[in-house]
Amino acid sequence: MAQVERDRFEGIKLAPVFLAISLAEALKAEGVLSAGGVDYVVEIEKCWPGFLRSPAAGAVFYVLPQQVQYCRERLLGAGLAGGVVNEPDL
């Protein structure tokens, strides 16, 4: 499985699971999700990577709602805790 276009999930509300603020994070997250057999959508969005910092572009990874917990566990296990989106963050 791999990155797919958003229109593949037309009519389905996807859930954000990861926010990458660097290319290295995005590439690692892509590898983790792909290796886990997950289809995901990546969209570039404006984000605020830290308190008192200027807005930046970040890569937000979206998955099907039923895959959220599985993806979070895989991303956490890969050492990507800083970018994992939790329910209160939504």
C-alpha positions in Angstrom: 0.0 0.0 0.0 1.1 3.6 -0.4 0.3 7.2 -0.9 -2.9 7.7 -3.0 -4.8 10.6 -4.3 -7.6 12.1 -2.1 -10.2 11.3 -4.8 -9.7 7.6 -4.2 -11.5 8.2 -0.9 -14.2 10.4 -2.3 -17.1 10.9 0.1 -15.2 9.5 3.0 -14.0 11.7 5.9 -10.3 10.8 6.5 -8.6 11.3 9.8 -5.2 13.0 10.3 -2.6 10.8 12.0 0.7 12.5 11.4 2.1 16.0 10.8 5.6 16.1 9.4 7.4 19.5 9.5 10.6 18.2 7.8 11.3 16.2 4.7 13.1 13.6 6.8 10.0 13.1 9.0 7.7 12.8 6.0 9.9 10.2 4.3 10.1 8.1 7.5 6.3 8.3 8.0 5.8 7.3 4.4 8.0 4.3 4.9 6.3 3.3 8.1 2.7 3.5 6.7 3.6 1.9 3.4 5.4 -1.0 5.2 2.3 -1.4 7.4 0.0 -1.9 4.3 -1.8 1.5 4.8 -3.2 3.6 2.0 -2.8 7.3 3.0 -3.2 10.8 1.6 -0.6 13.5 2.1 -1.6 17.1 1.9 0.6 20.2 2.5 -1.0 22.5 5.0 -0.1 25.6 7.0 0.9 24.7 10.6 2.5 26.3 13.6 5.4 23.9 14.6 5.9 25.5 18.0 4.9 28.2 20.3 5.9 31.7 19.2 7.1 30.4 15.8 6.1 31.5 12.4 3.7 29.4 10.4 5.3 26.8 8.2 4.2 24.2 5.6 3.7 20.7 7.0 2.8 17.4 5.4 -0.4 16.0 7.0 -1.0 12.3 6.6 -4.6 11.2 6.5 -5.9 7.6 6.7 -9.3 5.9 7.0 -10.9 6.3 10.4 -10.7 2.6 11.1 -6.9 2.6 10.6 -6.1 5.5 12.9 -5.1 3.5 16.0 -3.1 1.0 14.0 -1.2 3.9 12.3 -0.6 5.8 15.5 0.9 2.7 17.1 3.2 2.1 14.1 4.3 5.7 14.0 5.0 5.8 17.7 6.9 2.5 17.5 9.1 4.1 14.8 10.1 6.9 17.0 7.9 9.6 15.4 5.9 10.5 18.5 6.4 14.3 17.9 4.3 14.3 14.8 1.5 11.9 15.8 -1.8 13.6 15.8 -4.0 12.7 18.8 -7.7 13.0 19.2 -7.6 16.3 21.2 -5.4 17.8 18.5 -8.2 17.4 15.9 
